[in-house]
Amino acid sequence: MSTKLNPIQIKDIIIANQVLKDVVVKTPLQKDTILSDRYDCNVYLKREDLQVVRSFKIRGAYNFMQSLTKEELANGVVCASAGNHAQGVAYSCKALGVKGRIFMPSTTPRQKVSRVEFFGGPFVEIVLTGDTFDDSFYTAKEYCDTNSMAFIHPFDDYRTINGQGTIGLEIIDSMEEPISHVFMGIGGGGLISGVGSYVKSISPDTKIVGVEPAGAPGMQKSLEQDKVVTLDYIDKFVDGASVKQVGNLTFEIAKEVIDDIVVVPEGKVCTTILDLYNENAIVAEPAGALPVAALDYYKDQIKGKNIVCIISGGNNDIDRMQDFKERSLIYEGYKHYFIVNFPQRAGALREFMDDVLSETDDITRFEYTKKNNRDKGPVLVGIELQEKNDYHQLINRMENKGFSYIEINKDANLFNLLI
């Protein structure tokens, strides 16, 4: 596909594929029997989590860097990244013998920082700055302009997009049957711009579905308003897809290639991460799990069809697994947090345990909010239910027994403060 609004040329993606053939892994496109049975269709997973740097980002980074002149490479490169693009740039710096300065948010999981150090070795210097990708991006650009160095954009450059588009080429080459839908995550928009451009050119009837986290729906908002929108606030949890502003170039291409966008709550992403691990032994990072998490919203449209989900990355810190489980339980309705005011009468705690909780309810947290006045202070209580339908019965018993409460799950400010 090539229109006046879409500068991506298929021949450039084919050239990028030749450039990358000895650098990246041609990742497998695997039929997933569990997901196929669940959704009554053929679900294929494009396993970019098995890429050499465990994400697709090396494709765009290397394709961009190899296009630079000898003088530009000698002067060094700069990039900003929440983790995966940084690893791609670091790997490319070492492979090409180029010095790189990599800016990453201070909130980046330690696992991703360590992998950047591993892949780049002595060729890269890491600077942790700001709380979000956008913060580190502006700092990196300022440094880049001051020092007249090449900035390797993580998504908003045609060379990056062409590199990511090679995934689309591999998908089309691997599939003999028609593809109904391709699902992929959206951060800045580089992946969906490249893959969408190639797939639409070869298979115009294939639907391109982007998936964004509920806490950072930048592309959805931009398409709704027909202009690039800067979000006032983002939830950084899905770190690989949480940017305040999509690219200007990727936005224009997205208008041409995207058929729909699904916005998925972070809690559902966590459920999908755990399911992929427990059922398929796939370690997907939050952004990598987005496409699979979106399938529930499309279950009627995809029945009996061939579906591709791009597992874009697997750079997951094992220390986050408990957080994933917690968020999943809350989202699925199994876990609830309350601040409970116990009646000022003897035996109130015992009454709560015996008369409010059922035999299958489990207290996972019990903490007095006033350490110096346990007889009168409210209590933070976490309760895990065996059946999520037991919730209304729990609430009724609490109210009937005279226990006043605040449900923290339904108050974002309180939840973030206390949990």
C-alpha positions as CSV (number, residue, x, y, z in Angstrom):
1,M,0.0,0.0,0.0
2,S,1.3,3.4,-0.9
3,T,-0.8,6.6,-0.9
4,K,0.1,10.2,-0.6
5,L,-0.5,9.9,3.1
6,N,1.5,6.6,3.4
7,P,5.1,6.9,2.4
8,I,5.9,3.3,3.2
9,Q,7.0,1.4,0.1
10,I,6.7,-2.3,0.0
11,K,10.1,-2.5,-1.9
12,D,11.7,-0.8,1.1
13,I,10.4,-3.4,3.5
14,I,11.7,-6.1,1.2
15,I,15.1,-4.4,1.1
16,A,15.0,-4.1,4.9
17,N,14.3,-7.9,5.1
18,Q,17.5,-8.5,3.1
19,V,19.4,-6.2,5.4
20,L,18.1,-8.0,8.5
21,K,18.2,-11.6,7.3
22,D,21.6,-12.3,9.0
23,V,20.9,-10.2,12.0
24,V,17.5,-11.1,13.3
25,V,15.7,-14.4,14.0
26,K,13.0,-15.3,11.5
27,T,10.6,-16.0,14.4
28,P,8.1,-18.8,14.2
29,L,4.4,-18.4,13.4
30,Q,2.9,-21.0,15.6
31,K,-0.7,-22.3,15.7
32,D,-1.9,-22.2,19.3
33,T,-4.3,-25.1,19.9
34,I,-5.5,-23.9,23.3
35,L,-6.5,-20.4,22.0
36,S,-7.8,-21.9,18.7
37,D,-10.2,-24.2,20.7
38,R,-11.2,-21.4,23.0
39,Y,-12.2,-19.0,20.2
40,D,-13.3,-21.7,17.7
41,C,-10.9,-20.4,15.1
42,N,-7.2,-20.8,14.0
43,V,-5.1,-18.6,16.2
44,Y,-1.4,-18.2,15.1
45,L,1.1,-16.5,17.3
46,K,4.0,-14.6,15.7
47,R,6.6,-15.2,18.4
48,E,8.7,-12.1,18.5
49,D,9.4,-12.9,22.1
50,L,11.8,-15.4,20.7
51,Q,13.7,-12.7,18.9
52,V,17.4,-12.3,19.6
53,V,16.7,-9.4,22.0
54,R,13.3,-11.0,23.0
55,S,11.4,-8.3,21.1
56,F,10.7,-7.0,17.6
57,K,12.5,-3.7,18.2
58,I,15.8,-4.9,16.9
59,R,14.4,-4.9,13.4
60,G,13.7,-1.2,13.3
61,A,16.8,-0.2,15.2
62,Y,19.2,-2.1,13.1
63,N,17.6,-1.1,9.8
64,F,17.7,2.5,10.8
65,M,21.3,2.4,12.0
66,Q,22.7,0.6,9.0
67,S,21.3,3.4,6.8
68,L,23.5,6.0,8.4
69,T,26.7,7.3,6.8
70,K,30.1,6.4,8.1
71,E,30.4,9.9,9.5
72,E,27.1,9.7,11.4
73,L,28.0,6.3,12.8
74,A,31.5,7.6,13.8
75,N,29.8,10.4,15.8
76,G,27.7,7.9,17.7
77,V,23.9,7.5,18.1
78,V,21.3,8.4,20.7
79,C,18.0,6.8,21.6
80,A,15.1,7.0,24.1
81,S,13.3,3.8,25.1
82,A,11.2,2.2,27.8
83,G,13.4,-0.9,27.3
84,N,12.9,-3.0,24.1
85,H,14.1,-0.4,21.6
86,A,17.0,0.3,23.8
87,Q,18.0,-3.4,23.6
88,G,17.7,-3.3,19.9
89,V,19.9,-0.2,19.6
90,A,22.4,-1.6,22.1
91,Y,22.7,-4.9,20.1
92,S,23.1,-2.9,16.9
93,C,25.7,-0.6,18.4
94,K,27.8,-3.6,19.4
95,A,27.3,-5.4,16.0
96,L,28.2,-2.2,14.1
97,G,30.9,-1.1,16.5
98,V,29.1,2.2,17.2
99,K,29.0,4.2,20.4
100,G,25.5,4.8,21.8
101,R,24.0,6.9,24.6
102,I,20.6,5.4,25.7
103,F,18.1,7.3,27.7
104,M,15.5,5.3,29.7
105,P,12.9,6.2,32.2
106,S,14.0,5.8,35.8
107,T,10.9,3.5,36.3
108,T,12.2,1.0,33.7
109,P,12.2,-2.6,35.2
110,R,15.7,-3.6,36.3
111,Q,15.6,-6.6,34.0
112,K,15.3,-4.4,30.9
113,V,18.2,-2.2,32.0
114,S,20.4,-5.2,32.6
115,R,19.6,-6.6,29.2
116,V,20.6,-3.3,27.6
117,E,23.9,-3.4,29.4
118,F,24.4,-7.1,28.3
119,F,23.7,-6.5,24.6
120,G,25.6,-3.2,24.3
121,G,28.6,-3.9,26.6
122,P,31.2,-1.1,26.4
123,F,29.6,0.4,23.3
124,V,26.6,1.9,25.2
125,E,26.1,4.3,28.1
126,I,22.7,4.2,29.9
127,V,21.1,7.3,31.3
128,L,18.0,6.8,33.6
129,T,15.9,10.0,33.6
130,G,12.3,10.9,34.1
131,D,9.3,8.8,35.0
132,T,7.9,8.0,31.5
133,F,9.2,7.3,28.0
134,D,8.1,10.8,27.0
135,D,10.3,12.3,29.8
136,S,13.4,10.4,28.6
137,F,12.5,11.1,25.0
138,Y,12.7,14.9,25.4
139,T,16.0,14.7,27.4
140,A,17.5,12.4,24.7
141,K,16.4,14.8,21.9
142,E,18.0,17.7,23.7
143,Y,21.2,15.9,24.2
144,C,21.2,14.7,20.6
145,D,20.7,18.2,19.2
146,T,23.3,19.7,21.4
147,N,25.9,17.1,20.3
148,S,24.8,16.8,16.7
149,M,24.3,13.0,16.9
150,A,21.9,10.8,15.1
151,F,18.7,10.1,16.9
152,I,17.4,6.5,16.4
153,H,13.7,7.0,16.8
154,P,11.8,4.1,18.3
155,F,8.8,4.5,16.0
156,D,8.4,7.8,14.1
157,D,10.8,7.3,11.2
158,Y,10.3,5.4,8.0
159,R,13.5,3.4,8.4
160,T,12.3,2.1,11.8
161,I,8.9,1.4,10.3
162,N,10.3,-0.5,7.4
163,G,12.3,-2.7,9.8
164,Q,9.2,-3.5,11.8
165,G,7.3,-4.2,8.6
166,T,9.5,-7.2,7.9
167,I,7.3,-9.0,10.5
168,G,4.4,-8.6,8.1
169,L,6.5,-10.0,5.3
170,E,7.3,-13.1,7.4
171,I,3.7,-13.6,8.4
172,I,2.4,-13.4,4.8
173,D,5.2,-15.8,3.6
174,S,4.4,-18.3,6.4
175,M,0.7,-18.5,5.8
176,E,-0.9,-20.5,3.0
177,E,-4.5,-19.8,4.0
178,P,-6.1,-16.3,3.9
179,I,-5.7,-14.3,7.1
180,S,-8.8,-12.7,8.4
181,H,-7.4,-10.5,11.2
182,V,-3.9,-9.5,12.5
183,F,-3.9,-8.2,16.1
184,M,-0.9,-6.3,17.5
185,G,-0.1,-3.8,20.2
186,I,0.3,-0.1,19.7
187,G,2.7,2.1,21.6
188,G,4.1,4.9,19.4
189,G,2.7,3.1,16.3
190,G,5.8,1.9,14.5
191,L,4.9,-1.8,14.5
192,I,1.3,-1.4,13.2
193,S,2.4,1.1,10.6
194,G,5.0,-1.3,9.1
195,V,3.1,-4.5,9.5
196,G,-0.2,-3.0,8.5
197,S,1.3,-1.4,5.3
198,Y,2.8,-4.7,4.1
199,V,-0.1,-6.9,5.0
200,K,-2.7,-4.5,3.4
201,S,-0.6,-4.4,0.2
202,I,-0.5,-8.1,-0.2
203,S,-3.9,-9.0,1.4
204,P,-6.2,-6.0,1.4
205,D,-9.1,-7.9,2.9
206,T,-7.1,-8.7,6.1
207,K,-8.3,-6.6,9.0
208,I,-5.6,-4.8,11.0
209,V,-6.6,-4.5,14.6
210,G,-4.5,-2.4,17.0
211,V,-4.6,-3.0,20.8
212,E,-3.8,-0.4,23.4
213,P,-3.8,-0.4,27.2
214,A,-6.7,1.4,28.8
215,G,-4.2,3.6,30.6
216,A,-2.6,4.9,27.4
217,P,-5.0,4.9,24.4
218,G,-3.0,7.5,22.4
219,M,-3.8,6.2,18.9
220,Q,-7.5,5.7,19.6
221,K,-7.8,9.2,20.9
222,S,-5.8,10.6,18.0
223,L,-7.9,8.8,15.4
224,E,-11.1,9.9,17.1
225,Q,-10.0,13.6,16.9
226,D,-8.3,13.2,13.6
227,K,-5.1,14.7,14.9
228,V,-2.2,13.6,17.1
229,V,-3.3,14.0,20.7
230,T,-1.0,14.3,23.7
231,L,-2.5,12.4,26.7
232,D,-2.4,14.3,30.0
233,Y,-1.8,11.2,32.0
234,I,-0.8,7.6,31.3
235,D,-0.7,4.4,33.3
236,K,2.9,3.2,32.9
237,F,2.0,-0.4,33.8
238,V,2.1,-1.7,30.2
239,D,5.5,-0.1,29.9
240,G,6.2,-1.2,26.3
241,A,3.0,0.5,25.0
242,S,2.5,3.5,27.3
243,V,3.4,6.7,25.5
244,K,1.7,10.1,25.9
245,Q,1.9,10.8,22.2
246,V,2.0,8.6,19.1
247,G,4.2,9.6,16.2
248,N,3.1,12.1,13.5
249,L,4.2,9.8,10.7
250,T,2.8,6.7,12.3
251,F,-0.5,8.5,12.9
252,E,-0.9,9.3,9.2
253,I,0.0,5.7,8.2
254,A,-2.4,4.4,10.9
255,K,-5.3,6.2,9.3
256,E,-4.7,4.3,6.2
257,V,-4.1,0.8,7.5
258,I,-5.9,0.3,10.9
259,D,-9.4,-1.1,10.7
260,D,-10.1,-1.0,14.4
261,I,-8.6,-0.4,17.8
262,V,-9.3,-2.4,21.0
263,V,-8.6,-0.8,24.4
264,V,-7.8,-3.4,27.1
265,P,-7.8,-2.9,30.9
266,E,-4.5,-3.5,32.5
267,G,-6.0,-6.1,34.8
268,K,-7.1,-8.2,31.8
269,V,-3.6,-7.9,30.4
270,C,-2.4,-9.5,33.6
271,T,-4.9,-12.3,33.3
272,T,-3.6,-13.0,29.8
273,I,0.0,-12.9,30.9
274,L,-0.7,-15.6,33.5
275,D,-2.8,-17.7,31.1
276,L,0.0,-17.6,28.4
277,Y,2.5,-18.7,31.0
278,N,0.4,-21.4,32.7
279,E,-1.2,-22.8,29.5
280,N,1.4,-22.2,26.8
281,A,4.7,-21.7,28.7
282,I,5.0,-18.4,27.0
283,V,6.6,-15.6,28.9
284,A,5.0,-12.4,27.5
285,E,5.6,-8.9,28.7
286,P,2.5,-6.8,29.2
287,A,2.7,-5.1,25.7
288,G,3.3,-8.6,24.2
289,A,0.1,-10.0,25.8
290,L,-2.1,-7.1,24.5
291,P,-3.2,-8.8,21.2
292,V,-4.2,-12.1,22.9
293,A,-6.1,-10.1,25.6
294,A,-8.1,-8.4,22.8
295,L,-9.5,-11.7,21.4
296,D,-12.4,-11.8,23.9
297,Y,-13.7,-8.6,22.3
298,Y,-13.6,-10.2,18.9
299,K,-14.8,-13.7,19.7
300,D,-17.9,-13.5,17.5
301,Q,-16.1,-12.0,14.5
302,I,-13.2,-14.4,14.4
303,K,-15.0,-17.7,14.6
304,G,-13.9,-20.2,12.0
305,K,-11.2,-17.8,10.6
306,N,-7.4,-17.5,10.6
307,I,-6.1,-15.1,13.1
308,V,-2.6,-13.8,13.8
309,C,-1.5,-12.3,17.1
310,I,2.0,-10.7,17.3
311,I,3.6,-11.5,20.6
312,S,5.8,-8.5,20.4
313,G,8.1,-9.1,23.3
314,G,9.0,-11.3,26.3
315,N,11.2,-9.1,28.4
316,N,9.4,-9.7,31.6
317,D,10.9,-9.3,35.1
318,I,9.9,-12.4,37.2
319,D,9.6,-10.1,40.2
320,R,6.5,-8.6,38.6
321,M,4.6,-11.9,38.6
322,Q,3.1,-11.3,42.0
323,D,1.8,-7.9,40.8
324,F,0.4,-9.5,37.7
325,K,-1.5,-12.1,39.9
326,E,-2.8,-9.4,42.2
327,R,-4.1,-7.2,39.4
328,S,-5.6,-10.2,37.6
329,L,-7.5,-11.3,40.8
330,I,-8.9,-7.8,41.3
331,Y,-9.9,-7.4,37.6
332,E,-11.6,-10.8,37.5
333,G,-13.5,-10.0,40.7
334,Y,-11.9,-12.5,43.1
335,K,-10.0,-10.0,45.3
336,H,-11.4,-7.0,47.1
337,Y,-9.9,-4.5,49.5
338,F,-11.9,-2.6,52.1
339,I,-11.3,-0.1,54.9
340,V,-13.6,-1.4,57.6
341,N,-14.8,0.5,60.6
342,F,-15.4,-2.1,63.3
343,P,-18.3,-1.4,65.7
344,Q,-17.2,-0.3,69.1
345,R,-18.3,-3.4,71.0
346,A,-16.6,-6.4,72.4
347,G,-16.0,-9.3,70.1
348,A,-16.5,-7.2,66.9
349,L,-13.5,-8.8,65.2
350,R,-14.6,-12.3,66.1
351,E,-18.1,-11.4,64.7
352,F,-16.5,-10.2,61.5
353,M,-14.6,-13.5,61.1
354,D,-17.5,-15.7,62.0
355,D,-20.5,-13.9,60.6
356,V,-19.3,-11.8,57.7
357,L,-16.7,-14.1,56.1
358,S,-17.9,-17.4,54.6
359,E,-15.9,-20.7,55.0
360,T,-14.3,-20.2,51.5
361,D,-13.4,-16.5,51.9
362,D,-9.7,-15.9,52.7
363,I,-8.2,-12.8,54.4
364,T,-5.0,-11.9,52.5
365,R,-4.3,-8.7,54.3
366,F,-5.3,-7.3,57.7
367,E,-3.7,-4.0,58.8
368,Y,-4.7,-1.5,61.4
369,T,-4.6,2.0,59.9
370,K,-4.0,3.6,63.4
371,K,-1.2,1.6,65.0
372,N,-1.6,3.4,68.3
373,N,-5.4,2.9,68.6
374,R,-6.3,-0.6,67.5
375,D,-9.6,-0.6,69.5
376,K,-11.1,2.3,67.5
377,G,-9.1,2.6,64.3
378,P,-10.3,1.5,60.9
379,V,-8.8,-1.6,59.4
380,L,-7.4,-2.3,55.9
381,V,-8.8,-5.7,54.9
382,G,-8.0,-7.7,51.8
383,I,-10.4,-10.6,51.0
384,E,-10.0,-13.2,48.3
385,L,-13.1,-15.1,47.2
386,Q,-13.2,-18.6,45.9
387,E,-16.2,-17.7,43.7
388,K,-16.4,-14.1,42.4
389,N,-20.2,-14.4,42.5
390,D,-19.9,-14.5,46.3
391,Y,-19.1,-10.7,46.3
392,H,-22.7,-9.5,46.8
393,Q,-23.3,-11.9,49.6
394,L,-20.2,-10.7,51.4
395,I,-21.4,-7.0,51.0
396,N,-24.8,-7.9,52.3
397,R,-23.4,-9.7,55.4
398,M,-21.1,-6.8,56.1
399,E,-24.0,-4.3,56.0
400,N,-26.4,-6.4,57.9
401,K,-23.9,-6.8,60.8
402,G,-23.3,-3.1,61.0
403,F,-19.8,-2.9,59.6
404,S,-19.3,0.4,57.7
405,Y,-16.7,0.2,54.9
406,I,-15.1,1.9,52.0
407,E,-14.3,-0.3,49.0
408,I,-10.8,0.6,47.9
409,N,-11.0,-1.3,44.5
410,K,-13.5,1.4,43.4
411,D,-11.4,4.4,44.5
412,A,-8.3,4.7,42.3
413,N,-6.6,7.3,44.5
414,L,-7.1,5.2,47.7
415,F,-6.0,2.0,46.0
416,N,-2.8,3.5,44.7
417,L,-2.1,5.1,48.1
418,L,-2.7,2.0,50.2
419,I,-2.2,-1.1,48.0
